[in-house]
Amino acid sequence: MDAKEAIKEIKGGRFRPIYVLYGKDRYRLQQFVDVLTESMFKAEERELGIVKFDTAETSIDEAVLEAETLPFFVERKLILIRDATVLAAGGKEGGKVEHRPDRLLQYIENPSESSVIVFAVHAEKLDERRKLVKTLKDRNSLIPFPELDAAQLKQWMIKRAADQKRTLTVEAAELLLIRAGANMQQLAQEVDKLCLHAGEGGSIDVEQAGLLTAATVEEDVFALVDAIAELRIDRAVRLYRELLVRREEPIKIAALIARQLRIMLQIKELEQHQYSPQQMAGQLGLHPYAVKLAAEKSRKFQVARLGKLLASLAELDYRMKTGMIDKTLGLELYLLSLGMNKGA
């Protein structure tokens, strides 16, 4: 089932007996739970109407028993179950808590009209080999929450601003993605902050977004790697010194540079095997937008150069950590040496 379709039903006062929410997008998943909660209860009813379980600590039998028990002083009961065991792909059935899925299967055949069960499965996929998952799928109870891609995130931010009667430009949305990453909770906070500053009817452009949001260490390291690729050593050193002013550790900066170079090297390898950006994101455990940015940067490097840079950074890391060279001076000398040795 699609989340929008389910929310439309809920706002129309129609509640399904069981919802199974899963996927990597925890923000939209929680928003769904919030919409369901607001539709089912008045604010003063929530304490009596909501019961929470965690399958890591409590058996599914107890949750079913709770669902079968009539609610007190409220019309309906909402059973929220956090799960990484019973339904999740890769979830271990054998743990300290013994679950009986058959008990829930029996309940599905004759669910209580006064209870709504919601599984919040903290996993990207469900284990569709399990009878319980197959049954819930047949009942149209599964609602996926995959991560949004870059275009969808930008569209979502622009709409969020529009809902507050503000205009957010595409360029400003792109900058927020770079600075806040793909975390929707963080993006929501940044958009709301910018909207508050702009005022009703105001417009938020890339300049305002740049002034009112903080540049991340990763963003500056990205720019530093760019400077290395273009052999603009003066810019690389300037960016490094700016990071030092912000009290960033040289060893941490070196590690972030190495991480970025390693990602680009992996992307080049996966591109040779015709991997799509989505497949690469899955392989590397990154958001597709982060892969897109890294892929664009990787085109400025040859594979051999990336390998040499990583090897020399590993040597520098060893020397800094063992005290063979001063940390601050060591990384600056390393950056300066790249200008003298263009094959590095």
QUINOR-V64081 format. One record per pair of residues at least 12 apart in sequence whose ideal C-beta (glycine too) atoms are under 10 Angstrom apart, sorted by the first residue. I is the first residue (numbers start at 0). J is the second residue. If there is no record, write none. Layout:
I_J / I_J
This chain:
0_15 / 0_18 / 0_19 / 0_136 / 0_138 / 0_139 / 0_140 / 0_141 / 0_142 / 0_143 / 1_142 / 1_143 / 2_18 / 2_20 / 2_22 / 2_24 / 2_27 / 2_28 / 2_30 / 2_31 / 2_34 / 2_142 / 2_143 / 2_144 / 3_142 / 4_139 / 4_142 / 5_18 / 5_20 / 5_31 / 5_34 / 5_35 / 5_139 / 5_140 / 5_142 / 6_30 / 6_31 / 6_34 / 6_35 / 6_38 / 6_142 / 8_38 / 9_31 / 9_34 / 9_35 / 9_36 / 9_37 / 9_38 / 9_39 / 9_115 / 10_34 / 10_35 / 10_37 / 10_38 / 11_38 / 12_38 / 12_39 / 13_38 / 14_35 / 14_38 / 14_39 / 14_75 / 14_77 / 14_112 / 14_114 / 14_115 / 15_35 / 15_110 / 15_115 / 15_116 / 15_117 / 15_138 / 15_139 / 15_140 / 15_142 / 16_66 / 16_106 / 16_107 / 16_109 / 16_110 / 16_111 / 16_112 / 16_114 / 16_115 / 16_116 / 16_138 / 16_140 / 17_66 / 17_78 / 17_80 / 17_103 / 17_106 / 17_107 / 17_110 / 17_114 / 17_115 / 17_116 / 17_117 / 17_118 / 17_134 / 17_135 / 17_138 / 17_140 / 17_141 / 18_31 / 18_32 / 18_35 / 18_115 / 18_116 / 18_117 / 18_118 / 18_119 / 18_135 / 18_140 / 18_141 / 18_142 / 19_80 / 19_82 / 19_85 / 19_86 / 19_116 / 19_117 / 19_118 / 19_119 / 19_120 / 19_125 / 19_131 / 19_132 / 19_135 / 19_136 / 19_138 / 19_140 / 19_141 / 19_142 / 19_143 / 20_32 / 20_35 / 20_82 / 20_117 / 20_118 / 20_119 / 20_120 / 20_121 / 20_140 / 20_141 / 20_142 / 20_143 / 20_144 / 21_82 / 21_86 / 21_87 / 21_88 / 21_118 / 21_119 / 21_120 / 21_121 / 21_122 / 21_123 / 21_124 / 21_125 / 21_132 / 21_141 / 21_142 / 21_143 / 21_144 / 21_145 / 22_120 / 22_121 / 22_122 / 22_123 / 22_124 / 22_125 / 22_142 / 22_143 / 22_144 / 22_145 / 22_146 / 23_121 / 23_122 / 23_123 / 23_124 / 23_143 / 23_144 / 23_145 / 23_146 / 23_147 / 23_181 / 23_286 / 24_123 / 24_143 / 24_144 / 24_145 / 24_146 / 24_147 / 24_181 / 24_182 / 24_183 / 25_119 / 25_121 / 25_144 / 25_146 / 25_182 / 25_183 / 25_184 / 26_144 / 26_146 / 26_147 / 26_182 / 26_183 / 26_184 / 26_185 / 26_186 / 26_187 / 27_142 / 27_144 / 27_145 / 27_146 / 27_147 / 27_155 / 27_183 / 28_117 / 28_119 / 28_120 / 28_121 / 28_142 / 28_143 / 28_144 / 29_119 / 29_144 / 29_183 / 29_184 / 30_144 / 30_183 / 30_187 / 31_117 / 31_119 / 31_142 / 31_144 / 32_49 / 32_77 / 32_79 / 32_117 / 32_119 / 35_77 / 35_79 / 35_115 / 35_117 / 36_48 / 36_49 / 36_77 / 36_79 / 36_115 / 36_117 / 39_73 / 39_74 / 39_75 / 39_76 / 39_77 / 39_115 / 40_73 / 40_74 / 40_75 / 40_76 / 40_77 / 41_73 / 43_73 / 44_70 / 44_72 / 44_73 / 44_74 / 44_75 / 45_73 / 45_77 / 46_73 / 47_70 / 47_71 / 47_72 / 47_73 / 47_76 / 48_70 / 48_71 / 48_72 / 48_73 / 48_74 / 48_75 / 48_76 / 48_77 / 48_78 / 48_114 / 48_115 / 49_73 / 49_76 / 49_77 / 49_78 / 49_79 / 49_117 / 50_62 / 50_65 / 50_66 / 50_68 / 50_70 / 50_76 / 50_77 / 50_78 / 50_79 / 50_80 / 50_114 / 50_116 / 51_65 / 51_77 / 51_78 / 51_79 / 51_80 / 51_81 / 51_117 / 51_119 / 52_65 / 52_78 / 52_79 / 52_80 / 52_81 / 52_82 / 52_116 / 52_118 / 53_79 / 53_80 / 53_81 / 53_82 / 53_83 / 53_84 / 53_96 / 53_119 / 54_80 / 54_81 / 54_82 / 54_83 / 54_84 / 54_85 / 54_86 / 54_87 / 54_90 / 54_94 / 54_96 / 54_98 / 54_118 / 54_120 / 55_81 / 55_82 / 55_83 / 55_84 / 55_90 / 55_94 / 55_95 / 55_96 / 56_81 / 56_94 / 56_95 / 56_96 / 57_80 / 57_81 / 57_96 / 57_98 / 58_85 / 58_96 / 58_97 / 58_98 / 58_99 / 58_102 / 59_80 / 59_82 / 59_84 / 59_85 / 59_86 / 59_96 / 59_97 / 59_98 / 59_99 / 59_100 / 59_101 / 59_102 / 59_103 / 59_106 / 59_116 / 59_118 / 59_131 / 60_96 / 60_97 / 60_98 / 60_99 / 60_100 / 60_101 / 60_102 / 60_103 / 60_106 / 61_96 / 61_102 / 62_78 / 62_79 / 62_80 / 62_82 / 62_85 / 62_98 / 62_102 / 62_103 / 62_106 / 62_114 / 62_116 / 62_118 / 63_78 / 63_80 / 63_99 / 63_102 / 63_103 / 63_104 / 63_105 / 63_106 / 63_107 / 63_110 / 63_111 / 63_114 / 63_116 / 64_102 / 64_106 / 65_78 / 65_80 / 65_111 / 65_114 / 65_116 / 66_78 / 66_80 / 66_103 / 66_106 / 66_110 / 66_111 / 66_113 / 66_114 / 66_115 / 66_116 / 67_106 / 67_109 / 67_110 / 67_111 / 67_113 / 67_114 / 68_111 / 68_113 / 68_114 / 69_111 / 69_113 / 69_114 / 70_111 / 70_113 / 70_114 / 73_113 / 74_113 / 75_111 / 75_112 / 75_113 / 75_114 / 75_115 / 76_111 / 76_113 / 76_114 / 76_115 / 76_116 / 77_114 / 77_115 / 77_116 / 77_117 / 78_111 / 78_114 / 78_115 / 78_116 / 78_117 / 78_118 / 79_115 / 79_116 / 79_117 / 79_118 / 79_119 / 80_103 / 80_116 / 80_117 / 80_118 / 80_119 / 80_120 / 81_117 / 81_118 / 81_119 / 81_120 / 81_121 / 82_98 / 82_118 / 82_119 / 82_120 / 82_121 / 82_122 / 82_125 / 83_119 / 83_120 / 83_121 / 83_122 / 84_96 / 84_98 / 84_120 / 84_122 / 85_98 / 85_99 / 85_100 / 85_103 / 85_118 / 85_120 / 85_125 / 85_126 / 85_129 / 85_131 / 85_132 / 86_100 / 86_103 / 86_118 / 86_120 / 86_122 / 86_124 / 86_125 / 86_126 / 86_127 / 86_129 / 86_131 / 86_132 / 86_135 / 86_141 / 87_118 / 87_120 / 87_121 / 87_122 / 87_123 / 87_124 / 87_125 / 87_126 / 87_129 / 87_132 / 88_120 / 88_122 / 88_123 / 88_124 / 88_125 / 88_126 / 88_127 / 88_128 / 88_129 / 88_132 / 89_122 / 89_123 / 89_124 / 89_126 / 90_120 / 90_121 / 90_122 / 90_125 / 90_126 / 90_129 / 92_126 / 92_129 / 98_131 / 100_129 / 100_130 / 100_131 / 100_132 / 100_134 / 101_130 / 101_131 / 103_116 / 103_118 / 103_131 / 103_134 / 103_135 / 104_130 / 104_131 / 104_134 / 104_135 / 107_131 / 107_134 / 107_135 / 107_137 / 107_138 / 107_140 / 108_134 / 110_138 / 116_140 / 117_140 / 117_142 / 118_135 / 118_140 / 118_141 / 118_142 / 119_144 / 120_132 / 120_141 / 120_143 / 120_144 / 123_143 / 123_144 / 123_145 / 123_146 / 123_281 / 124_143 / 125_141 / 125_143 / 127_141 / 146_181 / 146_182 / 146_183 / 146_280 / 146_286 / 146_287 / 146_288 / 147_181 / 147_183 / 147_186 / 147_286 / 147_287 / 147_288 / 148_181 / 148_276 / 148_277 / 148_280 / 148_286 / 148_287 / 148_288 / 148_291 / 149_172 / 149_173 / 149_176 / 149_181 / 149_276 / 149_286 / 149_287 / 149_288 / 149_289 / 149_290 / 149_291 / 149_292 / 150_169 / 150_288 / 151_288 / 152_172 / 152_173 / 152_175 / 152_176 / 152_179 / 152_180 / 152_181 / 152_182 / 152_183 / 152_186 / 152_286 / 152_287 / 152_288 / 153_167 / 153_168 / 153_169 / 153_170 / 153_171 / 153_172 / 153_173 / 153_175 / 153_176 / 153_186 / 153_288 / 154_169 / 154_172 / 155_172 / 155_183 / 155_186 / 155_187 / 155_190 / 156_169 / 156_171 / 156_172 / 156_173 / 156_175 / 156_176 / 156_179 / 156_183 / 156_186 / 156_187 / 156_189 / 156_190 / 156_193 / 156_203 / 157_169 / 157_171 / 157_172 / 157_190 / 157_203 / 158_190 / 159_172 / 159_183 / 159_186 / 159_187 / 159_190 / 159_191 / 159_194 / 160_172 / 160_190 / 160_191 / 160_193 / 160_194 / 160_197 / 160_201 / 160_202 / 160_203 / 161_194 / 162_190 / 162_194 / 163_190 / 163_191 / 163_193 / 163_194 / 163_195 / 163_197 / 163_198 / 163_199 / 163_201 / 164_194 / 164_197 / 164_198 / 164_199 / 164_200 / 164_201 / 165_190 / 165_191 / 165_193 / 165_194 / 165_195 / 165_196 / 165_197 / 165_198 / 165_199 / 165_200 / 165_201 / 165_202 / 165_203 / 166_194 / 166_197 / 166_200 / 166_201 / 166_202 / 166_203 / 166_204 / 167_190 / 167_193 / 167_194 / 167_197 / 167_201 / 167_202 / 167_203 / 167_204 / 167_207 / 167_208 / 168_202 / 168_203 / 168_204 / 168_205 / 168_206 / 168_207 / 168_208 / 169_205 / 170_203 / 170_204 / 170_205 / 170_206 / 170_208 / 170_209 / 171_189 / 171_190 / 171_193 / 171_202 / 171_203 / 171_204 / 171_205 / 171_206 / 171_207 / 171_208 / 171_209 / 171_211 / 171_212 / 172_186 / 172_190 / 172_203 / 172_205 / 172_208 / 173_205 / 173_208 / 173_288 / 174_189 / 174_204 / 174_205 / 174_206 / 174_207 / 174_208 / 174_209 / 174_212 / 174_214 / 174_218 / 175_189 / 175_190 / 175_193 / 175_203 / 175_205 / 175_208 / 175_209 / 175_212 / 176_189 / 176_286 / 176_288 / 176_289 / 176_292 / 177_212 / 177_214 / 177_215 / 177_217 / 177_218 / 177_221 / 177_288 / 177_289 / 177_292 / 178_208 / 178_209 / 178_212 / 178_213 / 178_214 / 178_215 / 178_217 / 178_218 / 179_212 / 179_213 / 179_215 / 179_218 / 180_215 / 180_217 / 180_218 / 180_286 / 180_288 / 180_289 / 181_285 / 181_286 / 181_287 / 181_288 / 181_289 / 182_286 / 189_208 / 189_211 / 189_212 / 189_213 / 190_203 / 190_208 / 192_211 / 192_212 / 193_207 / 193_208 / 193_210 / 193_211 / 193_212 / 195_211 / 196_210 / 196_211 / 197_211 / 213_245 / 214_241 / 214_242 / 214_245 / 216_242 / 216_245 / 216_247 / 216_248 / 216_251 / 216_252 / 216_255 / 217_255 / 217_258 / 217_259 / 217_289 / 219_238 / 219_239 / 219_241 / 219_242 / 219_245 / 219_247 / 219_252 / 219_255 / 220_238 / 220_239 / 220_242 / 220_247 / 220_251 / 220_252 / 220_253 / 220_254 / 220_255 / 220_256 / 220_257 / 220_258 / 220_259 / 221_238 / 221_255 / 221_256 / 221_259 / 221_292 / 221_293 / 221_296 / 222_234 / 222_235 / 222_238 / 222_241 / 223_235 / 223_236 / 223_237 / 223_238 / 223_239 / 223_241 / 223_242 / 223_252 / 223_255 / 223_256 / 223_259 / 223_334 / 224_238 / 224_255 / 224_256 / 224_259 / 224_260 / 224_263 / 224_293 / 224_296 / 224_297 / 224_299 / 224_300 / 224_308 / 225_238 / 225_259 / 225_295 / 225_296 / 225_299 / 226_238 / 226_239 / 226_334 / 226_337 / 227_256 / 227_259 / 227_260 / 227_299 / 227_300 / 227_304 / 227_308 / 227_334 / 227_337 / 227_338 / 227_343 / 228_260 / 228_263 / 228_296 / 228_297 / 228_298 / 228_299 / 228_300 / 228_304 / 228_305 / 228_308 / 229_299 / 230_337 / 230_338 / 230_341 / 230_343 / 231_338 / 232_334 / 232_335 / 232_336 / 232_337 / 232_338 / 232_339 / 233_334 / 233_335 / 233_338 / 235_256 / 235_331 / 235_333 / 235_334 / 235_335 / 235_337 / 235_338 / 236_330 / 236_331 / 236_334 / 236_335 / 236_337 / 236_338 / 238_252 / 238_334 / 239_252 / 239_253 / 239_256 / 239_327 / 239_330 / 239_331 / 239_333 / 239_334 / 240_327 / 240_331 / 242_255 / 242_330 / 243_327 / 243_330 / 243_331 / 248_319 / 248_326 / 248_327 / 249_315 / 249_319 / 249_325 / 249_326 / 249_327 / 249_328 / 249_329 / 249_330 / 249_331 / 249_333 / 250_315 / 250_316 / 250_319 / 250_320 / 250_326 / 250_327 / 250_329 / 250_330 / 251_326 / 252_326 / 252_327 / 252_330 / 253_312 / 253_313 / 253_315 / 253_316 / 253_319 / 253_320 / 253_326 / 253_329 / 253_330 / 253_333 / 254_312 / 254_316 / 256_308 / 256_309 / 256_312 / 256_315 / 256_330 / 256_333 / 256_334 / 257_308 / 257_309 / 257_311 / 257_312 / 257_313 / 257_315 / 257_316 / 258_309 / 258_312 / 259_292 / 259_293 / 259_296 / 259_297 / 260_293 / 260_296 / 260_297 / 260_300 / 260_304 / 260_305 / 260_306 / 260_308 / 260_309 / 260_312 / 261_283 / 261_293 / 261_305 / 261_308 / 261_309 / 261_312 / 262_279 / 262_283 / 262_285 / 262_289 / 262_290 / 262_292 / 262_293 / 262_294 / 262_296 / 262_297 / 263_293 / 263_294 / 263_295 / 263_296 / 263_297 / 263_298 / 263_299 / 263_300 / 263_302 / 263_305 / 263_308 / 263_309 / 264_293 / 264_297 / 264_300 / 264_302 / 264_304 / 264_305 / 264_306 / 264_308 / 264_309 / 265_279 / 265_282 / 265_283 / 265_285 / 265_290 / 265_293 / 265_297 / 265_305 / 266_279 / 266_282 / 266_283 / 266_285 / 266_290 / 266_291 / 266_293 / 266_294 / 266_295 / 266_296 / 266_297 / 266_298 / 267_293 / 267_294 / 267_297 / 267_298 / 267_300 / 267_301 / 267_302 / 267_305 / 268_282 / 268_302 / 269_282 / 269_283 / 269_290 / 269_294 / 270_294 / 270_297 / 270_298 / 271_302 / 274_290 / 275_287 / 275_290 / 276_288 / 276_290 / 276_291 / 276_294 / 277_290 / 278_290 / 279_291 / 279_293 / 279_294 / 301_342 / 303_342 / 304_341 / 304_342 / 304_343 / 307_340 / 307_342 / 307_343 / 308_333 / 308_337 / 308_343 / 310_343 / 311_333 / 311_336 / 311_337 / 311_340 / 311_343 / 312_330 / 312_333 / 314_333 / 315_329 / 315_330 / 315_332 / 315_333 / 315_336 / 316_329 / 316_330 / 318_333 / 319_333
